[in-house]
Amino acid sequence: MQLTIFGFGIAKDIIGGNTINIDLPETTSVAQLKDVLFEQYPDFKKLRSLAIAVNNEYAGDELLLRGQDDVVLIPPVSGG
């Protein structure tokens, strides 16, 4: 399946734009997606955390992804 993944904040900088397209096996979990991202974009390993939202909700590592899912990378945020 092919997923379009959206990045915000530093995640956008790491992937080099607003979106990336990644080809994944049909039964890919969020944890497996993170592994692919860490391999293809090693700078993600430097972040304290990287949350993934799927269809407007934070996703646990066990969630299985589908080709039509909206996937967003949410890096750690700071501010005041």
PAZAPA-4460 file (N, C-alpha, C; in steps of 0.05 Angstrom, whole numbers, plus 32768, in hexadecimal, padded with zeros to 4 digits):
% residues 80
    n_x    n_y    n_z   ca_x   ca_y   ca_z    c_x    c_y    c_z   seq   type   mol
   8011   7FE9   8000   8000   8000   8000   8012   8019   8000     1      M     A
   8007   802E   7FF6   8016   8047   7FF6   8008   805A   8008     2      Q     A
   8017   8066   801B   800C   807A   802D   8018   8095   8028     3      L     A
   8008   80A9   8029   8011   80C5   8029   8013   80CD   8047     4      T     A
   802A   80D6   804F   802F   80DD   806B   8034   80FB   806C     5      I     A
   8027   8109   807E   802A   8125   8081   803C   812B   8099     6      F     A
   804D   813F   8096   805F   8147   80AC   805A   8163   80B5     7      G     A
   805D   8168   80CE   805B   8183   80DA   8074   8189   80EA     8      F     A
   807A   81A3   80ED   8090   81AB   80FE   80AA   819F   80F4     9      G     A
   80BA   8196   8106   80D5   818A   80FF   80D2   8171   80EE    10      I     A
   80BB   8163   80F0   80B7   814C   80DF   80B6   8154   80C2    11      A     A
   80AA   816A   80BC   80A9   8175   80A1   80C5   817B   8097    12      K     A
   80D6   8186   80A8   80F1   818C   80A0   8101   8172   809B    13      D     A
   80FC   815E   80AB   810B   8145   80A8   8103   8137   808E    14      I     A
   80EA   8136   8087   80E1   8129   806F   80E5   813A   8056    15      I     A
   80EC   8153   805A   80F2   8165   8044   80D9   8170   8035    16      G     A
   80C3   8172   8043   80AB   817D   8037   8093   8177   8048    17      G     A
   807B   817E   803E   8062   817A   804D   805A   815C   804D    18      N     A
   8060   814D   8038   8057   8132   8035   806D   8120   8029    19      T     A
   806A   8106   802F   807A   80F2   8022   8067   80DB   801B    20      I     A
   806E   80CC   8007   805F   80B3   8000   8071   809C   8006    21      N     A
   8067   8088   8014   8076   8070   801C   8066   8058   8014    22      I     A
   8074   8045   8007   8068   802B   8001   806E   8018   8018    23      D     A
   8058   800B   8022   805A   7FF9   8039   804A   7FE0   8033    24      L     A
   8051   7FCA   8041   8040   7FB2   803E   8024   7FB8   8049    25      P     A
   8010   7FA8   8040   7FF4   7FAD   8048   7FEF   7FAB   8066    26      E     A
   7FFE   7F9B   8074   7FF9   7F97   8091   800F   7FA5   80A1    27      T     A
   8012   7FBF   809D   8027   7FCF   80AB   801A   7FDC   80C3    28      T     A
   8028   7FDA   80DA   801F   7FE8   80F2   802C   8003   80F5    29      S     A
   8023   8013   8107   802F   802D   810C   804C   8029   8115    30      V     A
   8051   8014   8126   806D   800F   812F   807F   8008   8117    31      A     A
   8075   7FF9   8104   8085   7FF2   80ED   8089   800B   80DB    32      Q     A
   8075   801C   80D9   8079   8035   80CB   808F   8046   80D8    33      L     A
   808F   8048   80F2   80A4   8057   8100   80BF   804B   80F9    34      K     A
   80C2   8031   80F9   80DB   8024   80F2   80E4   802C   80D6    35      D     A
   80D2   802C   80C3   80D8   8035   80A7   80E1   8052   80A7    36      V     A
   80D3   8063   80B5   80DA   807F   80B6   80F5   8083   80C3    37      L     A
   80FB   8075   80D9   8115   8077   80E6   812C   806E   80D3    38      F     A
   8126   805A   80C3   813B   8050   80B0   813F   8064   8099    39      E     A
   8129   806E   808E   812B   8080   8077   8133   809C   807F    40      Q     A
   812C   80A5   8097   8131   80C0   80A1   813D   80BE   80BC    41      Y     A
   8157   80B8   80BE   8164   80B4   80D8   8162   80CB   80EC    42      P     A
   815C   80E3   80E2   8159   80FA   80F4   8141   80F7   8107    43      D     A
   812E   80E6   8100   8117   80E1   8112   8121   80D4   812C    44      F     A
   8137   80C6   812B   8142   80B8   8143   814B   80CD   8158    45      K     A
   8151   80E5   814F   815B   80FA   8161   8144   8107   8171    46      K     A
   812B   8103   8169   8115   810F   8177   810E   8100   8191    47      L     A
   8105   810F   81A5   80FD   8102   81BE   80E5   80F0   81BA    48      R     A
   80D4   80F8   81A8   80BC   80E8   81A2   80B2   80EF   8186    49      S     A
   80A3   80DC   817B   8096   80E1   8162   807B   80D3   8163    50      L     A
   8066   80E3   8164   804B   80D8   8165   8041   80D6   8148    51      A     A
   802F   80C2   8145   8022   80BE   812B   8004   80C1   812F    52      I     A
   7FF8   80D1   811F   7FDA   80D3   811F   7FD0   80C5   8106    53      A     A
   7FBB   80B6   8109   7FAE   80A9   80F2   7F91   80B0   80F3    54      V     A
   7F88   80BC   80DD   7F6C   80C5   80DA   7F63   80D7   80F2    55      N     A
   7F74   80EA   80F8   7F6F   80FF   810C   7F6F   80F5   8129    56      N     A
   7F7B   80DE   812E   7F7E   80D4   814A   7F9A   80C9   814E    57      E     A
   7FA5   80CE   8166   7FBF   80C3   816C   7FBD   80A4   816A    58      Y     A
   7FD1   8098   815E   7FD1   807B   8159   7FE5   806D   816A    59      A     A
   7FDD   8057   8175   7FF0   8045   8184   8000   8035   8170    60      G     A
   8017   802B   817A   8029   801C   8168   801D   8003   815C    61      D     A
   8008   7FF8   8168   7FFC   7FDF   815E   7FE8   7FE4   8148    62      E     A
   7FDF   7FFC   8143   7FCB   8002   812F   7FD5   7FFA   8113    63      L     A
   7FC5   7FEB   8105   7FCB   7FE3   80E9   7FC1   7FF9   80D6    64      L     A
   7FD3   8001   80C4   7FCD   8017   80B1   7FBF   800C   8099    65      L     A
   7FAF   801D   808C   7FA1   8017   8073   7FA9   802D   805E    66      R     A
   7FA7   8026   8045   7FB0   8038   8030   7FA2   8053   8030    67      G     A
   7F89   8054   8039   7F7A   806D   8038   7F7D   807E   8051    68      Q     A
   7F8D   8074   8064   7F90   8083   807D   7F9E   809E   8079    69      D     A
   7F96   80B2   8089   7FA5   80CB   808B   7FB9   80C8   80A1    70      D     A
   7FD2   80C9   809A   7FE8   80C5   80AE   7FF8   80DF   80B1    71      V     A
   7FFB   80E7   80CA   8009   8100   80D0   801F   80FA   80E5    72      V     A
   8037   8106   80DF   804D   8104   80F2   804C   811C   8104    73      L     A
   804C   8117   811E   804A   812D   8132   8063   812C   8144    74      I     A
   8076   813E   813F   808E   813F   814F   8088   814B   816A    75      P     A
   809C   8149   817D   8098   8156   8197   8094   8174   8193    76      P     A
   8085   8180   81A4   8080   819D   81A2   8089   81AA   81BC    77      V     A
   8090   81C3   81B9   8098   81D2   81D1   808D   81EF   81CD    78      S     A
   808C   81FD   81E2   8082   8218   81E0   8078   8221   81FB    79      G     A
   806D   8238   81FB   8064   8242   8215   804F   8256   8211    80      G     A
***
